[in-house]
Amino acid sequence: MMFAPSVDHPSLQELLNVIEAPHGPMLVYEWVPGELLGVERSRRADPATSFQRFRALPLSDLITRLDVVFDFHRSAAELGWVAVDFYDGAMIYDFATQAMRLIDLDHYRDRPFTEAGPAQMSLAEELSGIETLFLGAHVSVSRELGLATDTAMGSDTSASEAAERFVAWARELKSDPDLNLDLRTMVPVFYAVGRRKPKVWAFLGWSRRPITVSFARPPQATIRDLNGRLLRNHPPIRWGALHADLQYPVTAELYVDRILNRDEFRKVCDSCCTRSEILRRLDASTNPT
């Protein structure tokens, strides 16, 4: 419980006690007026619940109240904390005073993490690494084509280092641990009141497609001798093409009656061969008869 005393924010209530229980820690906070926004799933459509009454507030009021939540997480992130499980059951809203308060913040970690455990690099380091790969790709391709690199890319030394890192990464691409992770999952985006269904983004996996890269209009080259004179009898220049397999993510956006957990979703994907077949199965799985 290092998180509670390390973060100070107006939305937080004083943590009075932590009681160890068989099912996990019980957090005791000071009492505040208001209503818990989290309600049981069976009552979520009930307009009399705090959940629906909060959603019915004017958009400007909602944005103002949710800004409190965003500002709290900004403060927590500045101290290195990463949210694991923040949900509506952690919010108490006072409809009379329009005050938003946060409780039950026991699922935060002091470092980034993945499904396999703590991350080896911070998010800033990962983003910097990705940026370096893009820079290296630009430098590497520019040099292969005999073009000057963009001057905004930095010094020749940093450009060369980025190119070397990209070439090394591309050489070991098939063994990159990040690309070998099974990331197939279904992520809820929002709940469509009119349809009474949640909309989800689904990552179905990776696919390959052969591509050919060539010049649509070959460059016009002028060949000169060592004295700068135009050389008319020279070997012909042939502009070839690059053939490769392009890996690309396969995704879908759809409405479902039930959000599948990761194991259920992967089981559906494993039983199908094509994107269209997966989507048909997803419709059958999320709309049981």
C-alpha positions as a printed NumPy array, in Angstrom:
array([[  0.   ,   0.   ,   0.   ],
       [  2.799,   2.424,  -0.888],
       [  0.574,   4.175,  -3.435],
       [ -1.927,   5.872,  -1.084],
       [  0.51 ,   7.895,   1.031],
       [  2.736,   8.841,  -1.927],
       [  0.09 ,  10.649,  -4.028],
       [ -1.557,  13.862,  -2.866],
       [ -4.59 ,  15.082,  -4.823],
       [ -7.774,  17.011,  -3.904],
       [ -9.962,  14.152,  -5.152],
       [ -8.473,  11.641,  -2.711],
       [ -9.907,  10.89 ,   0.707],
       [ -7.81 ,  10.072,   3.751],
       [ -6.966,   6.39 ,   4.003],
       [ -7.693,   5.491,   7.636],
       [ -6.825,   1.825,   7.741],
       [ -5.941,  -1.276,   5.721],
       [ -7.4  ,  -4.581,   6.9  ],
       [ -5.909,  -7.782,   5.525],
       [ -8.736, -10.147,   4.576],
       [ -8.763, -13.629,   2.967],
       [ -9.878, -12.184,  -0.389],
       [ -7.405,  -9.269,  -0.31 ],
       [ -6.8  ,  -5.95 ,   1.47 ],
       [ -9.804,  -3.936,   2.681],
       [ -9.263,  -0.157,   2.502],
       [-11.043,   2.067,   5.028],
       [-11.445,   5.724,   3.959],
       [-12.978,   8.718,   5.668],
       [-16.701,   9.098,   4.994],
       [-17.734,  11.57 ,   2.27 ],
       [-21.173,  12.525,   0.909],
       [-22.059,  11.21 ,  -2.523],
       [-23.018,   8.097,  -4.439],
       [-20.84 ,   5.333,  -5.813],
       [-21.027,   5.415,  -9.615],
       [-20.382,   1.703,  -9.976],
       [-23.54 ,  -0.413, -10.018],
       [-24.309,  -4.061, -10.731],
       [-24.398,  -5.031, -14.371],
       [-28.063,  -6.   , -14.152],
       [-28.96 ,  -2.422, -13.101],
       [-26.77 ,  -0.46 , -15.482],
       [-29.652,   0.418, -17.796],
       [-31.835,   1.644, -14.906],
       [-32.2  ,   5.457, -15.255],
       [-32.636,   5.778, -11.479],
       [-29.104,   4.529, -10.732],
       [-26.228,   6.878, -10.016],
       [-24.479,   5.366, -13.062],
       [-27.176,   6.494, -15.52 ],
       [-27.855,   9.802, -13.748],
       [-24.174,  10.681, -14.022],
       [-24.15 ,   9.786, -17.724],
       [-27.213,  11.995, -18.241],
       [-25.391,  15.123, -17.031],
       [-24.694,  17.863, -19.615],
       [-21.578,  17.154, -21.656],
       [-19.747,  20.192, -20.236],
       [-20.388,  18.947, -16.679],
       [-19.192,  15.449, -17.561],
       [-15.972,  16.787, -19.051],
       [-15.338,  18.939, -15.974],
       [-15.916,  16.023, -13.603],
       [-13.829,  13.581, -15.636],
       [-11.032,  16.152, -15.83 ],
       [-10.625,  15.526, -12.088],
       [ -9.981,  11.84 , -12.815],
       [ -7.544,  12.656, -15.626],
       [ -5.701,  15.215, -13.488],
       [ -5.327,  12.678, -10.686],
       [ -3.795,  10.11 , -13.039],
       [ -1.476,  12.776, -14.448],
       [ -0.235,  13.462, -10.911],
       [  0.166,   9.742, -10.238],
       [  2.02 ,   9.193, -13.519],
       [  4.454,  12.006, -12.701],
       [  5.42 ,   9.993,  -9.608],
       [  5.89 ,   6.834, -11.692],
       [  2.608,   5.07 , -10.851],
       [  0.771,   3.028, -13.502],
       [ -2.963,   2.282, -13.231],
       [ -3.912,  -1.397, -13.403],
       [ -7.638,  -1.534, -12.663],
       [ -9.441,   1.803, -12.418],
       [-13.214,   1.601, -12.917],
       [-16.47 ,   3.382, -12.041],
       [-16.566,   1.662,  -8.649],
       [-13.63 ,   3.859,  -7.617],
       [-15.606,   7.097,  -8.119],
       [-17.987,   8.77 ,  -5.666],
       [-19.975,  11.689,  -7.068],
       [-21.966,  14.205,  -5.027],
       [-24.829,  15.362,  -7.266],
       [-25.604,  18.249,  -4.882],
       [-22.131,  19.818,  -4.784],
       [-20.815,  18.334,  -8.084],
       [-17.747,  17.016,  -6.27 ],
       [-15.872,  14.002,  -7.635],
       [-13.92 ,  11.869,  -5.166],
       [-11.809,   8.759,  -5.725],
       [-11.477,   5.689,  -3.501],
       [-10.356,   2.056,  -3.604],
       [ -7.138,   2.771,  -5.464],
       [ -5.339,  -0.446,  -4.587],
       [ -4.373,  -1.599,  -8.098],
       [ -1.465,   0.669,  -9.07 ],
       [  2.128,  -0.305,  -9.756],
       [  5.31 ,   1.701,  -9.46 ],
       [  6.598,   0.646, -12.874],
       [  5.231,  -0.297, -16.323],
       [  4.343,  -3.961, -16.726],
       [  3.306,  -6.488, -19.338],
       [  1.47 ,  -9.804, -19.274],
       [  4.824, -11.488, -18.671],
       [  5.823,  -9.233, -15.754],
       [  7.514,  -5.859, -15.115],
       [  8.609,  -4.017, -18.244],
       [ 12.346,  -3.714, -18.778],
       [ 12.096,  -0.151, -20.097],
       [  9.979,   2.856, -19.252],
       [  7.405,   4.09 , -21.769],
       [  9.65 ,   7.063, -22.6  ],
       [ 12.554,   4.699, -23.353],
       [ 10.338,   2.467, -25.517],
       [  9.036,   5.459, -27.502],
       [ 12.59 ,   6.74 , -27.941],
       [ 13.63 ,   3.318, -29.213],
       [ 10.778,   3.24 , -31.723],
       [ 11.684,   6.744, -32.888],
       [ 15.28 ,   5.617, -33.39 ],
       [ 14.12 ,   2.683, -35.543],
       [ 12.103,   5.017, -37.788],
       [ 15.108,   7.343, -38.074],
       [ 17.374,   4.398, -38.849],
       [ 14.99 ,   3.146, -41.549],
       [ 14.977,   6.581, -43.196],
       [ 18.77 ,   6.855, -43.105],
       [ 19.315,   3.291, -44.334],
       [ 16.92 ,   3.595, -47.28 ],
       [ 18.202,   7.056, -48.208],
       [ 21.773,   5.794, -48.362],
       [ 20.799,   2.755, -50.433],
       [ 19.139,   5.075, -52.975],
       [ 22.01 ,   7.559, -52.93 ],
       [ 19.85 ,  10.313, -51.437],
       [ 20.799,  12.815, -48.766],
       [ 19.137,  12.275, -45.39 ],
       [ 16.912,  14.936, -43.896],
       [ 19.048,  17.49 , -42.038],
       [ 16.457,  17.535, -39.251],
       [ 17.459,  13.971, -38.399],
       [ 20.512,  15.092, -36.442],
       [ 24.267,  14.663, -36.855],
       [ 25.895,  12.142, -39.167],
       [ 27.071,  10.177, -36.132],
       [ 23.597,   9.821, -34.613],
       [ 22.156,   9.031, -38.054],
       [ 24.749,   6.298, -38.602],
       [ 24.089,   4.824, -35.164],
       [ 20.343,   4.807, -35.854],
       [ 20.906,   3.126, -39.24 ],
       [ 23.089,   0.435, -37.649],
       [ 20.453,  -0.193, -34.984],
       [ 17.718,  -0.486, -37.613],
       [ 19.747,  -2.904, -39.753],
       [ 20.474,  -5.055, -36.684],
       [ 16.794,  -5.006, -35.679],
       [ 15.645,  -5.899, -39.209],
       [ 18.134,  -8.763, -39.342],
       [ 16.656, -10.295, -36.163],
       [ 13.058,  -9.297, -36.917],
       [ 11.652, -12.818, -36.814],
       [ 13.052, -13.381, -33.328],
       [ 11.901, -10.026, -31.891],
       [ 10.19 , -10.983, -28.585],
       [  7.642,  -8.16 , -28.861],
       [  6.439,  -9.459, -32.238],
       [  6.112, -12.994, -30.898],
       [  3.643, -12.048, -28.143],
       [  0.084, -13.259, -28.563],
       [ -1.736,  -9.918, -28.495],
       [ -5.109, -11.13 , -29.77 ],
       [ -7.818,  -9.576, -27.652],
       [-11.135,  -7.721, -27.674],
       [-11.119,  -4.191, -26.218],
       [-14.349,  -2.305, -25.345],
       [-14.536,   1.203, -26.816],
       [-17.909,   2.523, -25.671],
       [-21.452,   1.441, -24.917],
       [-23.998,   2.384, -27.608],
       [-27.172,   3.329, -25.773],
       [-29.317,   3.126, -28.918],
       [-28.115,  -0.356, -29.81 ],
       [-27.77 ,  -1.435, -26.179],
       [-24.5  ,  -3.042, -27.103],
       [-20.834,  -2.259, -26.486],
       [-18.596,  -1.49 , -29.413],
       [-15.219,  -3.255, -29.393],
       [-11.937,  -3.13 , -31.225],
       [-10.65 ,  -6.619, -31.938],
       [ -7.071,  -7.49 , -32.789],
       [ -7.309, -10.783, -34.681],
       [ -3.612, -11.413, -35.259],
       [ -1.019, -10.909, -37.991],
       [ -1.126, -11.762, -41.666],
       [  1.386, -11.665, -44.512],
       [  1.046, -10.218, -47.979],
       [  3.691, -10.35 , -50.723],
       [  4.66 ,  -6.918, -51.996],
       [  6.817,  -5.637, -54.829],
       [  8.57 ,  -2.303, -54.465],
       [  9.769,  -0.64 , -57.663],
       [  9.912,   2.72 , -59.395],
       [  6.672,   3.732, -61.091],
       [  8.846,   5.91 , -63.334],
       [ 12.546,   4.884, -63.4  ],
       [ 15.009,   7.711, -62.711],
       [ 16.865,   9.247, -65.647],
       [ 20.583,   8.824, -65.026],
       [ 23.372,  10.73 , -66.771],
       [ 26.74 ,   8.939, -66.911],
       [ 29.96 ,  10.924, -67.228],
       [ 33.613,   9.937, -67.365],
       [ 36.295,  11.009, -64.892],
       [ 36.772,  14.273, -66.794],
       [ 33.089,  15.15 , -66.573],
       [ 32.351,  14.456, -70.223],
       [ 29.09 ,  12.767, -71.178],
       [ 29.654,   9.033, -71.598],
       [ 27.448,   7.715, -74.376],
       [ 28.61 ,   4.1  , -74.574],
       [ 28.103,   2.813, -71.072],
       [ 26.632,  -0.361, -69.622],
       [ 22.847,  -0.229, -69.407],
       [ 21.316,   0.659, -66.047],
       [ 18.593,  -1.674, -64.905],
       [ 16.3  ,  -0.558, -62.117],
       [ 15.2  ,  -3.672, -60.316],
       [ 12.463,  -4.372, -57.805],
       [ 12.316,  -5.55 , -54.211],
       [ 10.116,  -8.502, -53.344],
       [  9.194,  -9.11 , -49.708],
       [  6.502, -10.399, -47.385],
       [  4.748,  -7.579, -45.555],
       [  3.408,  -8.382, -42.102],
       [  0.358,  -6.347, -41.144],
       [ -2.13 ,  -6.406, -38.254],
       [ -5.638,  -7.757, -38.841],
       [ -8.278,  -5.822, -36.888],
       [-12.033,  -5.382, -36.719],
       [-14.516,  -2.969, -35.162],
       [-17.923,  -4.356, -34.258],
       [-20.843,  -4.313, -31.826],
       [-21.311,  -7.312, -29.554],
       [-23.767,  -8.46 , -26.911],
       [-21.04 ,  -9.918, -24.72 ],
       [-17.373,  -9.039, -24.419],
       [-15.283, -12.197, -24.622],
       [-12.339, -12.613, -22.289],
       [ -8.908, -13.205, -23.765],
       [ -9.052, -17.013, -23.672],
       [-12.543, -17.144, -25.222],
       [-11.519, -14.713, -27.953],
       [ -8.325, -16.579, -28.823],
       [-10.22 , -19.87 , -28.971],
       [-12.543, -18.367, -31.598],
       [ -9.576, -17.055, -33.614],
       [ -7.746, -20.398, -33.46 ],
       [-10.77 , -22.247, -34.81 ],
       [-10.996, -20.062, -37.948],
       [ -8.81 , -19.485, -40.981],
       [ -9.94 , -16.1  , -42.333],
       [-10.987, -12.715, -41.019],
       [-14.524, -13.06 , -42.366],
       [-14.884, -16.486, -40.727],
       [-13.675, -15.091, -37.395],
       [-16.194, -12.241, -37.59 ],
       [-19.018, -14.683, -38.34 ],
       [-17.984, -16.806, -35.372],
       [-17.703, -13.742, -33.165],
       [-21.248, -12.786, -34.055],
       [-22.422, -16.289, -33.154],
       [-20.376, -16.33 , -29.939],
       [-21.475, -12.911, -28.772],
       [-25.094, -13.454, -29.789],
       [-25.874, -16.9  , -28.356],
       [-29.213, -18.438, -29.248]])
